[in-house]
Amino acid sequence: MLDIIIGNRAYSSWSMRGWLAVRLSGLPFTETLLPMWSPEWDLARATGPLALSGKVPTLVDGDVTLWDSLAIVEHLAEQTGRDRFWPTAPSARALARSITAEMHSGYPDLRRDCGMNVRRTYAPAPLTPATQADVDRIVALWTLARTRFGGTGDYLFGDYGAADLMFAPVATRFRTYTIPLPDIAARYVEAILAHPHVAEWIAAAHEEPWVLDRYER
């Protein structure tokens, strides 16, 4: 049985990605939620399942432990078949991997200025030029994927997959901060937020009792 260890659903974008990956795998799993910056969190990072990295998400699969969202995706793809996570056509799969890797390592200004908070919707506010550049780059990649490989589906490569779950927290940020988007990107955000797995995560976040001031505007 897999166990996915996550932080607060309201705020932890990386936890969301790891959890969505496990959900997409279709494999049975349990989840362990550790409220961030709590005594339980500190203990888990010191001597418990987070001791290897101090990070969430962490996936425990028997004697295998992974603590990086993209590594979790690849581990699950190896077990369940890569076509569950990645497009089958080589050109589409190459683009999906490239934009997913760019998301994984990029967009520092968007991350810093627009932290994930799925329980809030703020009035529009001007973005810094650097943050706007991150938004523009993401929109350009989404547009490229949708126009080349989206077909009749609602997601970047038609069917929901790894690229979509990795960008899901970005979609929540665009809604939280009411960031203006062109039509193709706006429709994609709506599709992602309506996906049953994403909607399940957000609904659970609204039931959490914890409010962390460092993540609130």
TORKOL-4160 file (C-alpha; in steps of 0.2 Angstrom, whole numbers, padded with zeros to 4 digits, m for minus):
217
<pt num="1" X="0000" Y="0000" Z="0000"/>
<pt num="2" X="0007" Y="0017" Z="m0005"/>
<pt num="3" X="0007" Y="0031" Z="0008"/>
<pt num="4" X="0008" Y="0049" Z="0002"/>
<pt num="5" X="0013" Y="0061" Z="0015"/>
<pt num="6" X="0007" Y="0079" Z="0012"/>
<pt num="7" X="0006" Y="0096" Z="0020"/>
<pt num="8" X="m0009" Y="0108" Z="0021"/>
<pt num="9" X="m0020" Y="0106" Z="0006"/>
<pt num="10" X="m0024" Y="0125" Z="0006"/>
<pt num="11" X="m0006" Y="0130" Z="0004"/>
<pt num="12" X="0006" Y="0116" Z="m0002"/>
<pt num="13" X="0007" Y="0116" Z="m0021"/>
<pt num="14" X="0020" Y="0102" Z="m0021"/>
<pt num="15" X="0009" Y="0091" Z="m0010"/>
<pt num="16" X="m0005" Y="0094" Z="m0022"/>
<pt num="17" X="0005" Y="0087" Z="m0036"/>
<pt num="18" X="0011" Y="0072" Z="m0027"/>
<pt num="19" X="m0006" Y="0068" Z="m0021"/>
<pt num="20" X="m0014" Y="0070" Z="m0039"/>
<pt num="21" X="m0001" Y="0059" Z="m0046"/>
<pt num="22" X="m0005" Y="0045" Z="m0034"/>
<pt num="23" X="m0024" Y="0048" Z="m0037"/>
<pt num="24" X="m0021" Y="0047" Z="m0056"/>
<pt num="25" X="m0011" Y="0030" Z="m0054"/>
<pt num="26" X="m0027" Y="0021" Z="m0049"/>
<pt num="27" X="m0017" Y="0012" Z="m0036"/>
<pt num="28" X="m0023" Y="0010" Z="m0018"/>
<pt num="29" X="m0015" Y="0022" Z="m0006"/>
<pt num="30" X="m0017" Y="0030" Z="0011"/>
<pt num="31" X="m0013" Y="0048" Z="0015"/>
<pt num="32" X="m0004" Y="0056" Z="0030"/>
<pt num="33" X="m0007" Y="0074" Z="0032"/>
<pt num="34" X="0006" Y="0084" Z="0043"/>
<pt num="35" X="0000" Y="0102" Z="0047"/>
<pt num="36" X="0015" Y="0112" Z="0042"/>
<pt num="37" X="0025" Y="0121" Z="0055"/>
<pt num="38" X="0016" Y="0111" Z="0069"/>
<pt num="39" X="0024" Y="0099" Z="0082"/>
<pt num="40" X="0019" Y="0084" Z="0072"/>
<pt num="41" X="0028" Y="0092" Z="0057"/>
<pt num="42" X="0044" Y="0096" Z="0066"/>
<pt num="43" X="0044" Y="0078" Z="0073"/>
<pt num="44" X="0041" Y="0070" Z="0056"/>
<pt num="45" X="0056" Y="0080" Z="0049"/>
<pt num="46" X="0067" Y="0076" Z="0063"/>
<pt num="47" X="0065" Y="0057" Z="0066"/>
<pt num="48" X="0050" Y="0052" Z="0055"/>
<pt num="49" X="0046" Y="0049" Z="0037"/>
<pt num="50" X="0051" Y="0066" Z="0031"/>
<pt num="51" X="0069" Y="0064" Z="0039"/>
<pt num="52" X="0077" Y="0060" Z="0022"/>
<pt num="53" X="0072" Y="0077" Z="0014"/>
<pt num="54" X="0061" Y="0087" Z="0026"/>
<pt num="55" X="0049" Y="0090" Z="0012"/>
<pt num="56" X="0032" Y="0086" Z="0006"/>
<pt num="57" X="0026" Y="0077" Z="m0003"/>
<pt num="58" X="0034" Y="0061" Z="0002"/>
<pt num="59" X="0029" Y="0044" Z="m0006"/>
<pt num="60" X="0032" Y="0028" Z="0004"/>
<pt num="61" X="0030" Y="0013" Z="m0006"/>
<pt num="62" X="0037" Y="m0002" Z="0004"/>
<pt num="63" X="0055" Y="0001" Z="0006"/>
<pt num="64" X="0055" Y="0014" Z="m0007"/>
<pt num="65" X="0054" Y="0033" Z="m0002"/>
<pt num="66" X="0053" Y="0047" Z="m0014"/>
<pt num="67" X="0051" Y="0066" Z="m0010"/>
<pt num="68" X="0050" Y="0075" Z="m0027"/>
<pt num="69" X="0034" Y="0077" Z="m0036"/>
<pt num="70" X="0042" Y="0073" Z="m0053"/>
<pt num="71" X="0051" Y="0058" Z="m0046"/>
<pt num="72" X="0034" Y="0052" Z="m0039"/>
<pt num="73" X="0026" Y="0054" Z="m0056"/>
<pt num="74" X="0040" Y="0043" Z="m0064"/>
<pt num="75" X="0039" Y="0030" Z="m0051"/>
<pt num="76" X="0020" Y="0028" Z="m0053"/>
<pt num="77" X="0022" Y="0028" Z="m0072"/>
<pt num="78" X="0034" Y="0014" Z="m0071"/>
<pt num="79" X="0021" Y="0004" Z="m0061"/>
<pt num="80" X="0005" Y="0008" Z="m0070"/>
<pt num="81" X="0011" Y="0011" Z="m0088"/>
<pt num="82" X="0018" Y="0027" Z="m0095"/>
<pt num="83" X="0003" Y="0030" Z="m0106"/>
<pt num="84" X="m0008" Y="0034" Z="m0091"/>
<pt num="85" X="0003" Y="0049" Z="m0087"/>
<pt num="86" X="0011" Y="0054" Z="m0104"/>
<pt num="87" X="0004" Y="0056" Z="m0122"/>
<pt num="88" X="0008" Y="0041" Z="m0133"/>
<pt num="89" X="0014" Y="0051" Z="m0148"/>
<pt num="90" X="0033" Y="0054" Z="m0147"/>
<pt num="91" X="0031" Y="0072" Z="m0152"/>
<pt num="92" X="0017" Y="0075" Z="m0139"/>
<pt num="93" X="0026" Y="0066" Z="m0126"/>
<pt num="94" X="0042" Y="0076" Z="m0129"/>
<pt num="95" X="0033" Y="0092" Z="m0127"/>
<pt num="96" X="0024" Y="0086" Z="m0111"/>
<pt num="97" X="0040" Y="0081" Z="m0103"/>
<pt num="98" X="0048" Y="0097" Z="m0108"/>
<pt num="99" X="0035" Y="0109" Z="m0101"/>
<pt num="100" X="0032" Y="0098" Z="m0086"/>
<pt num="101" X="0051" Y="0099" Z="m0082"/>
<pt num="102" X="0051" Y="0118" Z="m0085"/>
<pt num="103" X="0036" Y="0120" Z="m0073"/>
<pt num="104" X="0045" Y="0109" Z="m0060"/>
<pt num="105" X="0061" Y="0121" Z="m0060"/>
<pt num="106" X="0054" Y="0137" Z="m0066"/>
<pt num="107" X="0043" Y="0152" Z="m0063"/>
<pt num="108" X="0051" Y="0158" Z="m0047"/>
<pt num="109" X="0043" Y="0175" Z="m0047"/>
<pt num="110" X="0025" Y="0168" Z="m0049"/>
<pt num="111" X="0029" Y="0156" Z="m0035"/>
<pt num="112" X="0035" Y="0170" Z="m0023"/>
<pt num="113" X="0022" Y="0183" Z="m0027"/>
<pt num="114" X="0007" Y="0172" Z="m0029"/>
<pt num="115" X="0008" Y="0158" Z="m0016"/>
<pt num="116" X="m0005" Y="0145" Z="m0018"/>
<pt num="117" X="m0020" Y="0147" Z="m0007"/>
<pt num="118" X="m0035" Y="0138" Z="m0014"/>
<pt num="119" X="m0047" Y="0145" Z="m0001"/>
<pt num="120" X="m0045" Y="0163" Z="m0006"/>
<pt num="121" X="m0050" Y="0173" Z="m0021"/>
<pt num="122" X="m0042" Y="0191" Z="m0021"/>
<pt num="123" X="m0046" Y="0206" Z="m0031"/>
<pt num="124" X="m0035" Y="0209" Z="m0046"/>
<pt num="125" X="m0019" Y="0218" Z="m0043"/>
<pt num="126" X="m0004" Y="0223" Z="m0054"/>
<pt num="127" X="0009" Y="0210" Z="m0056"/>
<pt num="128" X="0028" Y="0214" Z="m0056"/>
<pt num="129" X="0036" Y="0213" Z="m0074"/>
<pt num="130" X="0045" Y="0197" Z="m0069"/>
<pt num="131" X="0029" Y="0189" Z="m0063"/>
<pt num="132" X="0019" Y="0194" Z="m0078"/>
<pt num="133" X="0033" Y="0186" Z="m0089"/>
<pt num="134" X="0031" Y="0170" Z="m0079"/>
<pt num="135" X="0012" Y="0171" Z="m0083"/>
<pt num="136" X="0015" Y="0175" Z="m0101"/>
<pt num="137" X="0027" Y="0160" Z="m0103"/>
<pt num="138" X="0015" Y="0148" Z="m0095"/>
<pt num="139" X="0001" Y="0154" Z="m0106"/>
<pt num="140" X="0012" Y="0152" Z="m0122"/>
<pt num="141" X="0016" Y="0134" Z="m0117"/>
<pt num="142" X="m0002" Y="0130" Z="m0113"/>
<pt num="143" X="m0007" Y="0137" Z="m0130"/>
<pt num="144" X="0006" Y="0128" Z="m0139"/>
<pt num="145" X="0001" Y="0111" Z="m0131"/>
<pt num="146" X="m0018" Y="0114" Z="m0133"/>
<pt num="147" X="m0017" Y="0120" Z="m0151"/>
<pt num="148" X="m0005" Y="0106" Z="m0157"/>
<pt num="149" X="m0010" Y="0091" Z="m0146"/>
<pt num="150" X="m0026" Y="0095" Z="m0137"/>
<pt num="151" X="m0038" Y="0089" Z="m0150"/>
<pt num="152" X="m0056" Y="0087" Z="m0144"/>
<pt num="153" X="m0051" Y="0085" Z="m0126"/>
<pt num="154" X="m0051" Y="0098" Z="m0112"/>
<pt num="155" X="m0033" Y="0096" Z="m0107"/>
<pt num="156" X="m0015" Y="0100" Z="m0113"/>
<pt num="157" X="m0013" Y="0084" Z="m0123"/>
<pt num="158" X="m0031" Y="0079" Z="m0124"/>
<pt num="159" X="m0033" Y="0067" Z="m0110"/>
<pt num="160" X="m0028" Y="0072" Z="m0092"/>
<pt num="161" X="m0011" Y="0067" Z="m0088"/>
<pt num="162" X="0006" Y="0071" Z="m0079"/>
<pt num="163" X="0008" Y="0089" Z="m0087"/>
<pt num="164" X="m0010" Y="0094" Z="m0081"/>
<pt num="165" X="m0008" Y="0088" Z="m0063"/>
<pt num="166" X="0009" Y="0097" Z="m0062"/>
<pt num="167" X="0001" Y="0113" Z="m0068"/>
<pt num="168" X="m0014" Y="0111" Z="m0057"/>
<pt num="169" X="m0007" Y="0122" Z="m0043"/>
<pt num="170" X="m0003" Y="0135" Z="m0056"/>
<pt num="171" X="m0021" Y="0135" Z="m0062"/>
<pt num="172" X="m0027" Y="0138" Z="m0044"/>
<pt num="173" X="m0015" Y="0153" Z="m0042"/>
<pt num="174" X="m0022" Y="0161" Z="m0058"/>
<pt num="175" X="m0040" Y="0160" Z="m0050"/>
<pt num="176" X="m0034" Y="0165" Z="m0032"/>
<pt num="177" X="m0026" Y="0181" Z="m0039"/>
<pt num="178" X="m0039" Y="0184" Z="m0053"/>
<pt num="179" X="m0025" Y="0185" Z="m0066"/>
<pt num="180" X="m0032" Y="0190" Z="m0083"/>
<pt num="181" X="m0029" Y="0176" Z="m0096"/>
<pt num="182" X="m0033" Y="0174" Z="m0114"/>
<pt num="183" X="m0048" Y="0163" Z="m0119"/>
<pt num="184" X="m0038" Y="0147" Z="m0122"/>
<pt num="185" X="m0029" Y="0148" Z="m0106"/>
<pt num="186" X="m0045" Y="0153" Z="m0096"/>
<pt num="187" X="m0054" Y="0138" Z="m0103"/>
<pt num="188" X="m0040" Y="0127" Z="m0098"/>
<pt num="189" X="m0040" Y="0134" Z="m0080"/>
<pt num="190" X="m0058" Y="0130" Z="m0079"/>
<pt num="191" X="m0056" Y="0112" Z="m0085"/>
<pt num="192" X="m0042" Y="0109" Z="m0073"/>
<pt num="193" X="m0051" Y="0115" Z="m0058"/>
<pt num="194" X="m0067" Y="0105" Z="m0063"/>
<pt num="195" X="m0057" Y="0089" Z="m0064"/>
<pt num="196" X="m0064" Y="0077" Z="m0051"/>
<pt num="197" X="m0047" Y="0074" Z="m0043"/>
<pt num="198" X="m0043" Y="0093" Z="m0042"/>
<pt num="199" X="m0060" Y="0097" Z="m0036"/>
<pt num="200" X="m0058" Y="0084" Z="m0022"/>
<pt num="201" X="m0042" Y="0091" Z="m0016"/>
<pt num="202" X="m0049" Y="0109" Z="m0016"/>
<pt num="203" X="m0065" Y="0103" Z="m0007"/>
<pt num="204" X="m0054" Y="0095" Z="0007"/>
<pt num="205" X="m0044" Y="0111" Z="0008"/>
<pt num="206" X="m0059" Y="0120" Z="0013"/>
<pt num="207" X="m0062" Y="0108" Z="0027"/>
<pt num="208" X="m0045" Y="0111" Z="0035"/>
<pt num="209" X="m0045" Y="0121" Z="0051"/>
<pt num="210" X="m0028" Y="0128" Z="0050"/>
<pt num="211" X="m0024" Y="0146" Z="0044"/>
<pt num="212" X="m0006" Y="0150" Z="0042"/>
<pt num="213" X="m0003" Y="0169" Z="0041"/>
<pt num="214" X="0013" Y="0167" Z="0031"/>
<pt num="215" X="0002" Y="0161" Z="0016"/>
<pt num="216" X="m0012" Y="0173" Z="0018"/>
<pt num="217" X="m0012" Y="0190" Z="0009"/>
